[in-house]
Amino acid sequence: TNVWQTRPIGGEIRTDAWGKVFDAEPGLPALQDFAACVSETHVSWLMDSGMFKAGNPPERRARAIEQARRMGYEFHVAQVALTREDKLLRVQIQIENRGVAPFYYPWPLRGALLDSSGRLLREARWARVLTGILPQTAPVLAEQMIDLADLPVGRYRVILQGANPLPSGQ
């Protein structure tokens, strides 16, 4: 089904596969390929309690980390266009999701303008949120205007962030 497009998918690796699923040779003929399962189910998280047991070899841990990074979303800014319009800066970005699942929470995009020392000069909350950017689809356009009034001539840096809306969110 396509429920993964609107609801997070996650779960637990079967107990007889804990730890082993990340071995070069898992030793379980019925064990499915982890990467293929992630790709097919669009999973954002899976628990493997076996990875927390003492004695896991470093190679298993490295493979587990590599495979875990394939879950969920992976945003990429494919293109940026900056256009000055009088005392405004139009920032246009093309965002694509190179992961296997969308981002499910309505975090807004926040852009900012920094001076050469990294000091925040301007901030703008974008109307665009990160939800609905599905994997392996065409990039999505997002744009925002940043006020340049009263800024001296100079070099500035534009930054972008998915802003956690929780009061203590990072």
C-alpha positions as YAML, in Angstrom:
chain: A
units: angstrom
residues:
- id: 1
  name: THR
  ca: [0.00, 0.00, 0.00]
- id: 2
  name: ASN
  ca: [0.96, 3.64, -0.09]
- id: 3
  name: VAL
  ca: [0.34, 4.32, 3.60]
- id: 4
  name: TRP
  ca: [4.08, 5.07, 4.00]
- id: 5
  name: GLN
  ca: [3.51, 8.31, 2.10]
- id: 6
  name: THR
  ca: [1.56, 9.79, 5.03]
- id: 7
  name: ARG
  ca: [2.38, 7.63, 8.08]
- id: 8
  name: PRO
  ca: [5.73, 6.50, 9.47]
- id: 9
  name: ILE
  ca: [6.65, 2.86, 9.03]
- id: 10
  name: GLY
  ca: [8.83, 1.17, 11.62]
- id: 11
  name: GLY
  ca: [9.12, -1.89, 13.77]
- id: 12
  name: GLU
  ca: [11.44, -4.50, 15.14]
- id: 13
  name: ILE
  ca: [13.75, -6.93, 13.41]
- id: 14
  name: ARG
  ca: [12.75, -10.50, 14.26]
- id: 15
  name: THR
  ca: [14.54, -11.72, 17.36]
- id: 16
  name: ASP
  ca: [16.29, -14.66, 15.66]
- id: 17
  name: ALA
  ca: [17.90, -12.16, 13.25]
- id: 18
  name: TRP
  ca: [19.10, -9.65, 15.89]
- id: 19
  name: GLY
  ca: [22.65, -8.68, 15.14]
- id: 20
  name: LYS
  ca: [23.01, -11.36, 12.46]
- id: 21
  name: VAL
  ca: [21.11, -9.34, 9.87]
- id: 22
  name: PHE
  ca: [24.12, -7.04, 9.61]
- id: 23
  name: ASP
  ca: [26.73, -9.80, 9.26]
- id: 24
  name: ALA
  ca: [28.45, -10.32, 5.91]
- id: 25
  name: GLU
  ca: [27.22, -13.92, 6.08]
- id: 26
  name: PRO
  ca: [24.09, -13.92, 8.32]
- id: 27
  name: GLY
  ca: [23.83, -17.72, 8.42]
- id: 28
  name: LEU
  ca: [20.02, -17.72, 8.20]
- id: 29
  name: PRO
  ca: [18.76, -18.81, 4.77]
- id: 30
  name: ALA
  ca: [15.30, -17.33, 5.39]
- id: 31
  name: LEU
  ca: [16.73, -13.91, 6.27]
- id: 32
  name: GLN
  ca: [15.80, -11.28, 3.71]
- id: 33
  name: ASP
  ca: [18.24, -8.68, 2.41]
- id: 34
  name: PHE
  ca: [18.08, -5.72, 4.81]
- id: 35
  name: ALA
  ca: [18.62, -3.00, 2.18]
- id: 36
  name: ALA
  ca: [15.94, -4.49, -0.08]
- id: 37
  name: CYS
  ca: [13.46, -4.57, 2.82]
- id: 38
  name: VAL
  ca: [14.19, -0.94, 3.69]
- id: 39
  name: SER
  ca: [13.68, 0.10, 0.08]
- id: 40
  name: GLU
  ca: [10.46, -1.91, -0.33]
- id: 41
  name: THR
  ca: [8.79, -0.94, 2.96]
- id: 42
  name: HIS
  ca: [9.93, 2.72, 3.06]
- id: 43
  name: VAL
  ca: [10.78, 2.22, 6.72]
- id: 44
  name: SER
  ca: [11.97, 5.13, 8.86]
- id: 45
  name: TRP
  ca: [13.17, 3.06, 11.83]
- id: 46
  name: LEU
  ca: [13.75, -0.53, 12.91]
- id: 47
  name: MET
  ca: [14.80, -1.78, 16.31]
- id: 48
  name: ASP
  ca: [17.49, -4.44, 16.66]
- id: 49
  name: SER
  ca: [18.03, -5.11, 20.36]
- id: 50
  name: GLY
  ca: [20.78, -7.58, 19.46]
- id: 51
  name: MET
  ca: [23.03, -4.70, 18.47]
- id: 52
  name: PHE
  ca: [23.16, -3.58, 22.09]
- id: 53
  name: LYS
  ca: [24.52, -6.85, 23.41]
- id: 54
  name: ALA
  ca: [28.17, -7.07, 24.46]
- id: 55
  name: GLY
  ca: [30.57, -8.69, 22.04]
- id: 56
  name: ASN
  ca: [29.23, -7.34, 18.75]
- id: 57
  name: PRO
  ca: [32.17, -7.18, 16.34]
- id: 58
  name: PRO
  ca: [33.09, -3.70, 15.03]
- id: 59
  name: GLU
  ca: [32.39, -4.83, 11.43]
- id: 60
  name: ARG
  ca: [28.79, -5.71, 12.38]
- id: 61
  name: ARG
  ca: [28.35, -2.32, 14.05]
- id: 62
  name: ALA
  ca: [29.77, -0.51, 11.01]
- id: 63
  name: ARG
  ca: [27.40, -2.38, 8.66]
- id: 64
  name: ALA
  ca: [24.45, -1.67, 11.00]
- id: 65
  name: ILE
  ca: [25.23, 2.06, 10.99]
- id: 66
  name: GLU
  ca: [25.60, 2.07, 7.20]
- id: 67
  name: GLN
  ca: [22.26, 0.26, 6.73]
- id: 68
  name: ALA
  ca: [20.44, 2.42, 9.32]
- id: 69
  name: ARG
  ca: [21.45, 5.53, 7.40]
- id: 70
  name: ARG
  ca: [19.46, 4.23, 4.42]
- id: 71
  name: MET
  ca: [16.19, 4.46, 6.36]
- id: 72
  name: GLY
  ca: [13.93, 7.50, 6.38]
- id: 73
  name: TYR
  ca: [14.40, 10.74, 4.48]
- id: 74
  name: GLU
  ca: [17.46, 12.39, 2.98]
- id: 75
  name: PHE
  ca: [16.92, 15.90, 1.71]
- id: 76
  name: HIS
  ca: [19.15, 17.39, -0.93]
- id: 77
  name: VAL
  ca: [19.03, 20.94, -2.24]
- id: 78
  name: ALA
  ca: [19.45, 20.30, -5.96]
- id: 79
  name: GLN
  ca: [19.47, 23.93, -7.07]
- id: 80
  name: VAL
  ca: [19.59, 27.42, -5.58]
- id: 81
  name: ALA
  ca: [18.77, 30.73, -7.27]
- id: 82
  name: LEU
  ca: [19.34, 34.10, -5.61]
- id: 83
  name: THR
  ca: [17.85, 37.17, -7.24]
- id: 84
  name: ARG
  ca: [18.04, 40.71, -5.90]
- id: 85
  name: GLU
  ca: [14.84, 42.66, -6.43]
- id: 86
  name: ASP
  ca: [15.40, 46.21, -5.17]
- id: 87
  name: LYS
  ca: [15.69, 45.84, -1.37]
- id: 88
  name: LEU
  ca: [14.66, 42.19, -1.34]
- id: 89
  name: LEU
  ca: [16.49, 38.95, -1.99]
- id: 90
  name: ARG
  ca: [14.43, 36.22, -3.64]
- id: 91
  name: VAL
  ca: [15.73, 32.81, -2.56]
- id: 92
  name: GLN
  ca: [14.52, 29.88, -4.64]
- id: 93
  name: ILE
  ca: [15.53, 26.32, -3.90]
- id: 94
  name: GLN
  ca: [14.76, 22.97, -5.43]
- id: 95
  name: ILE
  ca: [14.56, 20.27, -2.71]
- id: 96
  name: GLU
  ca: [14.56, 16.57, -3.44]
- id: 97
  name: ASN
  ca: [14.28, 13.57, -1.16]
- id: 98
  name: ARG
  ca: [16.92, 10.93, -1.88]
- id: 99
  name: GLY
  ca: [15.79, 8.70, 0.99]
- id: 100
  name: VAL
  ca: [13.13, 5.99, 1.09]
- id: 101
  name: ALA
  ca: [10.47, 7.79, 3.16]
- id: 102
  name: PRO
  ca: [9.09, 11.30, 3.54]
- id: 103
  name: PHE
  ca: [9.50, 13.53, 6.56]
- id: 104
  name: TYR
  ca: [6.21, 13.20, 8.44]
- id: 105
  name: TYR
  ca: [6.13, 16.26, 10.69]
- id: 106
  name: PRO
  ca: [5.14, 19.77, 9.55]
- id: 107
  name: TRP
  ca: [8.43, 21.50, 10.31]
- id: 108
  name: PRO
  ca: [8.63, 24.79, 8.47]
- id: 109
  name: LEU
  ca: [11.68, 25.86, 6.54]
- id: 110
  name: ARG
  ca: [13.60, 28.77, 8.00]
- id: 111
  name: GLY
  ca: [16.07, 30.82, 6.04]
- id: 112
  name: ALA
  ca: [18.55, 33.36, 7.32]
- id: 113
  name: LEU
  ca: [21.13, 35.82, 6.14]
- id: 114
  name: LEU
  ca: [24.50, 35.86, 7.94]
- id: 115
  name: ASP
  ca: [27.33, 38.35, 7.70]
- id: 116
  name: SER
  ca: [30.95, 37.33, 7.09]
- id: 117
  name: SER
  ca: [31.49, 36.63, 10.81]
- id: 118
  name: GLY
  ca: [28.44, 34.35, 11.00]
- id: 119
  name: ARG
  ca: [26.22, 36.84, 12.82]
- id: 120
  name: LEU
  ca: [22.49, 36.48, 12.11]
- id: 121
  name: LEU
  ca: [21.18, 39.56, 10.31]
- id: 122
  name: ARG
  ca: [17.82, 38.52, 8.90]
- id: 123
  name: GLU
  ca: [15.54, 35.55, 9.36]
- id: 124
  name: ALA
  ca: [12.53, 34.41, 7.35]
- id: 125
  name: ARG
  ca: [10.07, 31.57, 7.97]
- id: 126
  name: TRP
  ca: [8.98, 30.01, 4.74]
- id: 127
  name: ALA
  ca: [5.45, 28.89, 3.97]
- id: 128
  name: ARG
  ca: [6.84, 25.59, 2.65]
- id: 129
  name: VAL
  ca: [7.11, 22.69, 5.09]
- id: 130
  name: LEU
  ca: [9.11, 19.50, 4.68]
- id: 131
  name: THR
  ca: [6.12, 17.13, 4.63]
- id: 132
  name: GLY
  ca: [4.95, 15.72, 1.34]
- id: 133
  name: ILE
  ca: [8.35, 15.69, -0.37]
- id: 134
  name: LEU
  ca: [8.29, 12.07, -1.49]
- id: 135
  name: PRO
  ca: [11.41, 10.10, -2.32]
- id: 136
  name: GLN
  ca: [12.50, 9.59, -5.90]
- id: 137
  name: THR
  ca: [10.21, 12.30, -7.27]
- id: 138
  name: ALA
  ca: [10.98, 15.56, -9.04]
- id: 139
  name: PRO
  ca: [12.46, 18.32, -6.86]
- id: 140
  name: VAL
  ca: [9.99, 20.64, -5.12]
- id: 141
  name: LEU
  ca: [10.34, 24.41, -5.46]
- id: 142
  name: ALA
  ca: [10.39, 26.54, -2.34]
- id: 143
  name: GLU
  ca: [10.95, 30.27, -2.30]
- id: 144
  name: GLN
  ca: [11.08, 33.15, 0.13]
- id: 145
  name: MET
  ca: [11.94, 36.83, 0.11]
- id: 146
  name: ILE
  ca: [14.51, 38.22, 2.57]
- id: 147
  name: ASP
  ca: [14.51, 41.94, 3.37]
- id: 148
  name: LEU
  ca: [17.81, 43.64, 2.51]
- id: 149
  name: ALA
  ca: [16.83, 47.14, 3.65]
- id: 150
  name: ASP
  ca: [19.48, 48.95, 5.72]
- id: 151
  name: LEU
  ca: [22.18, 46.33, 5.09]
- id: 152
  name: PRO
  ca: [25.57, 47.67, 4.01]
- id: 153
  name: VAL
  ca: [27.19, 46.49, 0.80]
- id: 154
  name: GLY
  ca: [29.09, 43.29, 1.49]
- id: 155
  name: ARG
  ca: [29.22, 39.52, 1.22]
- id: 156
  name: TYR
  ca: [26.52, 37.53, 2.98]
- id: 157
  name: ARG
  ca: [25.70, 33.87, 3.43]
- id: 158
  name: VAL
  ca: [22.20, 32.41, 3.04]
- id: 159
  name: ILE
  ca: [21.41, 29.39, 5.19]
- id: 160
  name: LEU
  ca: [18.41, 27.08, 5.35]
- id: 161
  name: GLN
  ca: [17.08, 24.83, 8.09]
- id: 162
  name: GLY
  ca: [14.15, 22.57, 8.81]
- id: 163
  name: ALA
  ca: [12.99, 24.34, 11.98]
- id: 164
  name: ASN
  ca: [11.89, 22.12, 14.87]
- id: 165
  name: PRO
  ca: [8.68, 23.78, 16.15]
- id: 166
  name: LEU
  ca: [9.03, 22.45, 19.72]
- id: 167
  name: PRO
  ca: [10.06, 25.14, 22.25]
- id: 168
  name: SER
  ca: [13.23, 23.21, 23.19]
- id: 169
  name: GLY
  ca: [13.65, 21.54, 19.78]
- id: 170
  name: GLN
  ca: [17.01, 21.51, 18.09]
...
